[in-house]
Amino acid sequence: MLLDHARARGAEVREETEVTPLLASPGGAVEGVEVRTKHGAAVDLRAPVIATAG
């Protein structure tokens, strides 16, 4: 239900995807993440706003 709500408002939701390292600027600010898809491909995702949970 929460994912459907987020998608309906334009969020990009990636399932079966593992976050590997955080991507940081030279100054240390987090700019995105590297993810590994269920097929093993590494993809860099960058965004103006990063939210983490843990």
DSSP file (Angstrom, degrees, kcal/mol; ACC not computed):
  #  RESIDUE AA STRUCTURE BP1 BP2  ACC     N-H-->O    O-->H-N    N-H-->O    O-->H-N    TCO  KAPPA ALPHA  PHI   PSI    X-CA   Y-CA   Z-CA
    1    1 A M     >        0   0    0      0, 0.0     4,-2.1     0, 0.0     5,-0.1   0.000 360.0 360.0 360.0 -46.5    0.0    0.0    0.0
    2    2 A L  H  >  +     0   0    0      2,-0.2     4,-2.4     1,-0.2     5,-0.2   0.917 360.0  49.0 -63.5 -43.6    2.8    2.5    0.9
    3    3 A L  H  > S+     0   0    0      1,-0.2     4,-2.8     2,-0.2     5,-0.2   0.907 110.1  51.2 -63.4 -41.0    4.7    1.6   -2.3
    4    4 A D  H  > S+     0   0    0      1,-0.2     4,-2.3     2,-0.2    -1,-0.2   0.909 110.2  50.0 -61.0 -41.7    1.6    2.0   -4.4
    5    5 A H  H  X S+     0   0    0     -4,-2.1     4,-0.8     2,-0.2    -2,-0.2   0.919 111.9  47.6 -62.2 -45.5    1.0    5.4   -2.8
    6    6 A A  H ><>S+     0   0    0     -4,-2.4     5,-2.4     1,-0.2     3,-0.8   0.923 112.1  49.2 -63.3 -45.6    4.6    6.5   -3.5
    7    7 A R  H ><5S+     0   0    0     -4,-2.8     3,-2.1     1,-0.2    -1,-0.2   0.904 105.6  57.5 -59.8 -42.5    4.5    5.3   -7.1
    8    8 A A  H 3<5S+     0   0    0     -4,-2.3    -1,-0.2     1,-0.3    -2,-0.2   0.741 107.4  49.7 -62.5 -22.3    1.2    7.1   -7.7
    9    9 A R  T <<5S-     0   0    0     -4,-0.8    -1,-0.3    -3,-0.8    -2,-0.2   0.202 129.6 -91.9-103.8  15.0    3.0   10.3   -6.7
   10   10 A G  T < 5S+     0   0    0     -3,-2.1    -3,-0.2     1,-0.3     2,-0.1   0.483  73.1 147.4  97.3   3.5    6.0    9.8   -9.0
   11   11 A A      < -     0   0    0     -5,-2.4     2,-0.7    -6,-0.1    -1,-0.3  -0.463  46.7-130.0 -72.1 144.4    8.5    8.0   -6.8
   12   12 A E        -     0   0    0     -2,-0.1     2,-0.5     2,-0.0    -1,-0.1  -0.869  27.1-166.5 -92.9 118.6   10.8    5.5   -8.6
   13   13 A V        -     0   0    0     -2,-0.7     2,-0.5   -10,-0.0   -10,-0.0  -0.924   6.1-167.2-111.4 126.7   10.6    2.3   -6.6
   14   14 A R        -     0   0    0     -2,-0.5     3,-0.4     3,-0.1     2,-0.2  -0.959   6.5-170.2-116.9 118.1   13.2   -0.5   -7.2
   15   15 A E        +     0   0    0     -2,-0.5    23,-0.3     1,-0.2     3,-0.1  -0.673  68.5  26.3-102.1 161.0   12.5   -3.9   -5.8
   16   16 A E  S    S+     0   0    0     -2,-0.2    22,-0.4     1,-0.2     2,-0.4   0.881  93.1 128.6  54.2  41.9   14.9   -6.8   -5.6
   17   17 A T        -     0   0    0     -3,-0.4     2,-0.5    20,-0.2    -1,-0.2  -0.996  49.1-148.8-131.4 129.9   17.8   -4.3   -5.6
   18   18 A E  E     -A   36   0A   0     18,-2.5    18,-2.5    -2,-0.4     2,-0.5  -0.856  12.9-135.3-102.3 128.0   20.7   -4.2   -3.1
   19   19 A V  E     +A   35   0A   0     -2,-0.5    16,-0.3    16,-0.2     3,-0.1  -0.691  27.5 176.7 -78.3 127.2   22.3   -0.9   -2.2
   20   20 A T  E     -     0   0A   0     14,-3.3    -1,-0.1    -2,-0.5     2,-0.1   0.491  54.0  -5.2-100.7-114.3   26.1   -1.3   -2.2
   21   21 A P  E     -     0   0A   0      0, 0.0    13,-2.6     0, 0.0    -1,-0.4  -0.459  69.2-116.8 -83.7 157.3   28.2    1.8   -1.5
   22   22 A L  E     -A   33   0A   0     11,-0.2     2,-0.6    -2,-0.1    11,-0.3  -0.611  28.2-128.7 -76.7 147.2   26.9    5.3   -1.0
   23   23 A L  E     -A   32   0A   0      9,-2.8     8,-3.5    -2,-0.2     9,-1.4  -0.898  31.5-172.4-101.7 123.7   28.2    7.7   -3.6
   24   24 A A  E     -A   30   0A   0     -2,-0.6     6,-0.2     6,-0.3     5,-0.1  -0.851  22.5-119.4-120.1 151.6   29.8   10.9   -2.1
   25   25 A S    >   -     0   0    0      4,-2.7     3,-2.0    -2,-0.3    -1,-0.0  -0.277  44.6 -95.8 -72.7 168.4   31.0   14.2   -3.5
   26   26 A P  T 3  S+     0   0    0      0, 0.0    -1,-0.1     0, 0.0    -2,-0.0   0.800 129.0  55.8 -57.4 -26.6   34.7   15.1   -2.9
   27   27 A G  T 3  S-     0   0    0      2,-0.1    -3,-0.0     1,-0.0     0, 0.0   0.513 123.0-106.1 -84.0  -5.0   33.5   17.1    0.1
   28   28 A G  S <  S+     0   0    0     -3,-2.0     2,-0.3     1,-0.3    -1,-0.0   0.398  71.2 141.3  99.9  -2.6   31.8   14.0    1.6
   29   29 A A        -     0   0    0      1,-0.1    -4,-2.7    -5,-0.1     2,-0.3  -0.557  57.7-114.7 -75.0 135.6   28.2   14.8    0.9
   30   30 A V  E     +A   24   0A   0     -2,-0.3    -6,-0.3    -6,-0.2    20,-0.1  -0.557  39.2 170.7 -71.7 127.8   26.1   11.8   -0.1
   31   31 A E  E     -     0   0A   0     -8,-3.5    16,-1.9    -2,-0.3     2,-0.3   0.515  58.4 -44.6-113.5 -12.9   24.9   12.3   -3.7
   32   32 A G  E     -AB  23  46A   0     -9,-1.4    -9,-2.8    14,-0.2     2,-0.3  -0.975  57.9 -93.0 172.6-164.5   23.4    8.9   -4.4
   33   33 A V  E     -AB  22  45A   0     12,-2.5    12,-3.3    -2,-0.3     2,-0.5  -0.959  17.7-129.0-139.3 156.6   23.9    5.1   -4.2
   34   34 A E  E     - B   0  44A   0    -13,-2.6   -14,-3.3    -2,-0.3     2,-0.3  -0.925  33.6-169.4-100.9 134.8   25.3    2.3   -6.2
   35   35 A V  E     -AB  19  43A   0      8,-3.0     8,-2.6    -2,-0.5     2,-0.5  -0.868  18.8-142.2-122.7 158.7   22.9   -0.6   -6.5
   36   36 A R  E     -AB  18  42A   0    -18,-2.5   -18,-2.5    -2,-0.3     6,-0.2  -0.988  22.5-140.3-119.3 124.3   23.1   -4.2   -7.7
   37   37 A T    >   -     0   0    0      4,-2.5     3,-2.1    -2,-0.5   -20,-0.2  -0.239  31.6 -99.4 -76.5 169.7   20.1   -5.5   -9.6
   38   38 A K  T 3  S+     0   0    0    -22,-0.4    -1,-0.1     1,-0.3   -21,-0.1   0.693 126.8  55.6 -63.7 -16.0   18.8   -9.0   -9.2
   39   39 A H  T 3  S-     0   0    0      2,-0.1    -1,-0.3     0, 0.0    -2,-0.0   0.414 122.5-106.3 -95.3   0.4   20.6   -9.8  -12.4
   40   40 A G  S <  S+     0   0    0     -3,-2.1     2,-0.2     1,-0.3    -2,-0.1   0.432  70.3 143.1  94.5  -0.2   24.0   -8.6  -11.0
   41   41 A A        -     0   0    0      1,-0.0    -4,-2.5    -5,-0.0     2,-0.4  -0.545  45.3-135.7 -76.5 137.9   24.3   -5.3  -12.9
   42   42 A A  E     -B   36   0A   0     -2,-0.2     2,-0.4    -6,-0.2    -6,-0.2  -0.808  26.5-178.8 -93.1 132.5   25.8   -2.4  -11.0
   43   43 A V  E     -B   35   0A   0     -8,-2.6    -8,-3.0    -2,-0.4     2,-0.5  -0.999  21.9-139.3-135.1 132.9   23.9    0.9  -11.5
   44   44 A D  E     -B   34   0A   0     -2,-0.4     2,-0.5   -10,-0.2   -10,-0.2  -0.801  18.9-167.9 -90.1 130.3   24.7    4.4  -10.0
   45   45 A L  E     -B   33   0A   0    -12,-3.3   -12,-2.5    -2,-0.5     2,-0.4  -0.981   5.4-175.8-120.1 123.5   21.6    6.3   -8.9
   46   46 A R  E     +B   32   0A   0     -2,-0.5   -14,-0.2   -14,-0.2   -15,-0.0  -0.920   6.2 169.4-120.2 146.2   21.9   10.0   -8.1
   47   47 A A        -     0   0    0    -16,-1.9     3,-0.1    -2,-0.4    -2,-0.0  -0.987  43.7-121.3-152.1 154.4   19.3   12.3   -6.7
   48   48 A P  S    S+     0   0    0      0, 0.0     2,-0.4     0, 0.0    -1,-0.1   0.757 105.2  39.5 -69.8 -23.2   19.0   15.8   -5.2
   49   49 A V  S    S-     0   0    0    -18,-0.1     2,-0.5     2,-0.0   -18,-0.1  -0.995  70.3-167.9-129.6 130.5   17.5   14.3   -2.0
   50   50 A I        -     0   0    0     -2,-0.4     2,-0.4   -20,-0.1   -20,-0.1  -0.974   2.2-172.8-120.3 127.2   18.7   11.1   -0.4
   51   51 A A        -     0   0    0     -2,-0.5     2,-0.3     2,-0.0    -2,-0.0  -0.975   7.4-167.6-118.1 132.5   16.8    9.4    2.4
   52   52 A T        -     0   0    0     -2,-0.4     2,-0.4     0, 0.0    -2,-0.0  -0.863   6.4-164.6-117.7 153.8   18.3    6.5    4.3
   53   53 A A              0   0    0     -2,-0.3    -2,-0.0     1,-0.1     0, 0.0  -0.979 360.0 360.0-131.0 146.3   16.7    4.0    6.7
   54   54 A G              0   0    0     -2,-0.4    -1,-0.1     0, 0.0     0, 0.0   0.439 360.0 360.0-177.6 360.0   18.5    1.7    8.9
